[in-house]
Amino acid sequence: MKKLYTLLLISVGFASQSFGQFGAYIQGDLTGTNYAGGTYSYQALDTSERTIYVDFVNNSGMDSLFVVARQRVTPVPTSWEDGLCWEGNSGFGICIDPSNMNTDFYQLSAGNGAFVAPNDSVELKAQIWPDYNDPGTYTYRYYVGTPSNPKMDSIDIEMTLSPLSIPEPTLTVGIHPNPATDFINVQAEGFESADIKIVDVLGNTVMTSTLSGSTKIDVAEFRNGIYFVTVSAEGTRVSRKVIVRH
């Protein structure tokens, strides 16, 4: 078995029947689980290429030419792309670009097969490019077998991309000068527009208005005292105390 590669394993599932013709082992999976006939689950942390290396061990007892095929088990959005590389006698003998794998079922030709002796292994490099435009969980099945019997065994790779988290906007409010004599400048950031209401200490509304970015409010006619300026935008509200002193 070839050197194990380190991958970030988020979760692992194993639940379907194996045909027993091959063992399927994920490089970097320290559990040593045989995923032939089962499912390997992977959480994509971003939209860069997710590469998973699979070692198929030949348990069939045959010394034969083997090929790999890929089946999209669940409907995969067109924004997601995938490719693969299949090992030859020395390193990866063939790599298939995503532009050539735009069908739900894709199978390598016999000319791109690999001879594998009993108990020896052959390597699959599965490549998947997810897209935040279509987050979700999608399953790819990789078959291994001979050109005439390509579905001798299989492994499912279940790839999950969570929706991109967008932070909620934050309303920030600044008021100056404070204390004020003739006017105050009210500045609000985080929303395109906001409502303003000014009330006195008795709860009387003395002014209402709207602003987009900032506004200047005349307080020259206000009585001396304490006022509360409340700025509201899309359910978010911020209040500030202002002192008017002539």
KEKOL-977531 format. One record per residue (C-alpha): z, y, x; residue number from 1. Coordinates in steps of 0.25 Angstrom, whole numbers, plus 5000, padded with zeros to 4 digits. Example, Ala and Ser with C-alpha at 12.3 -4.5 7.8 and 13.67 -1.06 7.14 Angstrom:
! residues 2
- 5031:4982:5049:1
- 5029:4996:5055:2
This chain:
! residues 246
- 5000:5000:5000:1
- 4996:5014:5005:2
- 5006:5025:5009:3
- 5013:5031:4997:4
- 5010:5045:4994:5
- 5021:5054:4988:6
- 5019:5059:4974:7
- 5028:5066:4964:8
- 5031:5056:4954:9
- 5037:5062:4941:10
- 5037:5050:4932:11
- 5033:5036:4932:12
- 5029:5027:4920:13
- 5025:5013:4920:14
- 5021:5006:4907:15
- 5008:4998:4905:16
- 5003:4984:4908:17
- 4998:4981:4922:18
- 4986:4972:4924:19
- 4993:4967:4937:20
- 4980:4968:4945:21
- 4984:4980:4953:22
- 4997:4987:4957:23
- 4997:5002:4956:24
- 5007:5010:4964:25
- 5008:5025:4965:26
- 5009:5031:4979:27
- 5022:5039:4980:28
- 5029:5031:4969:29
- 5041:5026:4976:30
- 5045:5017:4964:31
- 5034:5007:4968:32
- 5030:5005:4954:33
- 5017:4998:4951:34
- 5010:5006:4940:35
- 4998:4997:4938:36
- 4996:4997:4923:37
- 5006:5008:4921:38
- 5008:5023:4922:39
- 5011:5032:4933:40
- 5016:5046:4928:41
- 5015:5059:4936:42
- 5019:5073:4933:43
- 5009:5083:4938:44
- 5017:5096:4943:45
- 5004:5104:4943:46
- 4989:5104:4942:47
- 4986:5100:4957:48
- 4980:5086:4960:49
- 4989:5075:4956:50
- 4986:5063:4966:51
- 4992:5050:4963:52
- 4989:5038:4973:53
- 4989:5024:4967:54
- 4989:5011:4975:55
- 4983:5000:4968:56
- 4987:4986:4973:57
- 4977:4975:4971:58
- 4985:4964:4964:59
- 4973:4957:4958:60
- 4971:4947:4969:61
- 4956:4952:4971:62
- 4950:4958:4983:63
- 4940:4967:4976:64
- 4934:4981:4974:65
- 4943:4989:4966:66
- 4940:5002:4959:67
- 4948:5012:4951:68
- 4946:5019:4937:69
- 4953:5031:4930:70
- 4955:5031:4915:71
- 4960:5044:4908:72
- 4970:5037:4898:73
- 4974:5050:4891:74
- 4964:5061:4888:75
- 4964:5070:4900:76
- 4961:5084:4898:77
- 4948:5089:4906:78
- 4957:5099:4914:79
- 4963:5087:4921:80
- 4955:5081:4932:81
- 4957:5068:4940:82
- 4951:5061:4952:83
- 4954:5048:4960:84
- 4952:5042:4974:85
- 4950:5027:4976:86
- 4953:5020:4989:87
- 4942:5013:4997:88
- 4944:5005:5009:89
- 4948:5017:5018:90
- 4955:5028:5010:91
- 4950:5033:4997:92
- 4936:5028:4995:93
- 4932:5037:4983:94
- 4938:5049:4976:95
- 4933:5054:4963:96
- 4932:5069:4959:97
- 4938:5073:4946:98
- 4924:5078:4942:99
- 4919:5064:4942:100
- 4931:5058:4934:101
- 4929:5066:4921:102
- 4928:5053:4913:103
- 4940:5046:4906:104
- 4937:5034:4914:105
- 4932:5034:4928:106
- 4930:5021:4937:107
- 4926:5020:4951:108
- 4913:5013:4955:109
- 4914:5000:4963:110
- 4908:5008:4974:111
- 4921:5015:4975:112
- 4930:5003:4974:113
- 4940:4998:4984:114
- 4942:4984:4989:115
- 4956:4980:4988:116
- 4962:4967:4993:117
- 4973:4960:4985:118
- 4987:4966:4987:119
- 4980:4978:4993:120
- 4979:4992:4987:121
- 4969:5003:4984:122
- 4973:5018:4982:123
- 4969:5027:4970:124
- 4971:5042:4971:125
- 4972:5048:4957:126
- 4970:5063:4956:127
- 4973:5071:4944:128
- 4972:5086:4942:129
- 4980:5090:4929:130
- 4979:5104:4923:131
- 4989:5113:4916:132
- 4979:5116:4905:133
- 4981:5102:4900:134
- 4995:5098:4903:135
- 5000:5084:4899:136
- 5000:5069:4902:137
- 4987:5062:4905:138
- 4985:5047:4910:139
- 4975:5042:4920:140
- 4973:5027:4921:141
- 4968:5021:4934:142
- 4962:5007:4934:143
- 4959:4999:4946:144
- 4950:4986:4946:145
- 4937:4981:4950:146
- 4924:4988:4947:147
- 4921:4977:4936:148
- 4936:4977:4931:149
- 4941:4991:4934:150
- 4953:4990:4925:151
- 4961:4979:4932:152
- 4974:4988:4933:153
- 4978:5003:4931:154
- 4988:5014:4933:155
- 4990:5026:4923:156
- 4993:5039:4930:157
- 5000:5048:4919:158
- 4999:5063:4924:159
- 5007:5074:4917:160
- 5006:5089:4918:161
- 5016:5097:4911:162
- 5012:5111:4905:163
- 5013:5122:4914:164
- 5026:5130:4912:165
- 5023:5145:4909:166
- 5036:5153:4910:167
- 5040:5162:4898:168
- 5038:5177:4900:169
- 5050:5185:4903:170
- 5052:5199:4897:171
- 5058:5209:4907:172
- 5062:5223:4903:173
- 5065:5235:4912:174
- 5070:5248:4907:175
- 5071:5261:4915:176
- 5077:5271:4916:177
- 5091:5267:4911:178
- 5098:5275:4907:179
- 5087:5283:4901:180
- 5085:5298:4897:181
- 5071:5300:4892:182
- 5064:5287:4893:183
- 5064:5272:4897:184
- 5054:5263:4903:185
- 5054:5249:4897:186
- 5046:5239:4905:187
- 5044:5224:4900:188
- 5038:5213:4907:189
- 5034:5199:4904:190
- 5026:5202:4891:191
- 5014:5210:4887:192
- 5021:5218:4876:193
- 5035:5219:4871:194
- 5043:5226:4860:195
- 5054:5237:4863:196
- 5066:5240:4854:197
- 5077:5250:4858:198
- 5090:5250:4850:199
- 5103:5259:4852:200
- 5117:5253:4853:201
- 5118:5254:4838:202
- 5106:5244:4836:203
- 5097:5255:4831:204
- 5082:5253:4835:205
- 5078:5266:4841:206
- 5064:5262:4846:207
- 5054:5251:4846:208
- 5041:5249:4854:209
- 5032:5240:4862:210
- 5028:5240:4877:211
- 5019:5233:4886:212
- 5024:5233:4900:213
- 5032:5246:4899:214
- 5035:5258:4890:215
- 5042:5271:4891:216
- 5052:5274:4880:217
- 5057:5288:4877:218
- 5072:5288:4875:219
- 5074:5304:4876:220
- 5077:5304:4861:221
- 5087:5292:4861:222
- 5102:5295:4860:223
- 5110:5293:4873:224
- 5115:5279:4873:225
- 5112:5264:4875:226
- 5099:5258:4869:227
- 5094:5243:4870:228
- 5079:5241:4873:229
- 5074:5228:4869:230
- 5061:5222:4873:231
- 5055:5210:4866:232
- 5042:5202:4869:233
- 5038:5189:4862:234
- 5053:5185:4859:235
- 5059:5189:4872:236
- 5068:5201:4871:237
- 5075:5209:4882:238
- 5085:5221:4880:239
- 5089:5232:4889:240
- 5100:5243:4887:241
- 5096:5257:4890:242
- 5105:5269:4891:243
- 5099:5283:4886:244
- 5106:5295:4892:245
- 5100:5309:4890:246
